[in-house]
Amino acid sequence: MLVFLRHKITFLATPKTGTTAVEMALKPRAEIVFSKGRKHITALRYANKIAPFLEDTFGVRPASVAVMREPVDQIRSWYKYRSQERLDGTAQSTKGISFDQFVREVVSNDPPERAQIGRQFNFLTDGKTQVMADHIFAYEEQEAFLMFLSEHLQHPVEIPLRNVSPKVGAALEPTTLALLQDARAADFILYDELRSKDGHLKRSDAPA
């Protein structure tokens, strides 16, 4: 998470949405940086804990900005990330299993450690119905996201690729896709709403 007090925005790092690249590109401009174990602070925790602290301490309540990725693609990114050689032999490695099996493990009642990846819906909302991030951009709409950052940070922003996952086969059977869409319906609904807003979903009470 990156906090830009002077420019009144906070970047929330939704896992597997290109956050490492954003962090590397913008960290020098941030007044406050949450990294490592605190990098992925959720929108709910930010709204309830961090934003009030910033307002009380600095007199500024920065608007939260996050990115959401198409749900299947985001899970596929987790699968590829955990297929890296450095994870071989660990409980997190996906080496030796298909993407189809991985997805079935993700939505199972008792997923193994390698399939414990969380949900974008829970990261961006209160886990029920309320979106907590002030601005959400579709990962696939990078131009709009970069334009927003450039305008608010008053500096042209370019994000080079970082932490790219290895290329591996990642097909998904139609029956498994249907299972995923049922188990994580809220994620797909939120993403569809985001795309219906041209890739930028803004809370009605969000700062400009």
Secondary structure by P-SEA (a helix, b strand, c coil): ccccccccbbbbbccccaaaaaaaacccccccccccccccccaaaaacccaaaaaaacccbbbbbbcccaaaaaaaaaaaaaccccccccccccccccaaaaaaaaacccccccccccccccccccccccccccbbbbccaaaaaaaaaaaaaccbbbbcccccccccbbbbcaaaaaaaaaacaaaaaaaaaaaaaccccccccccc
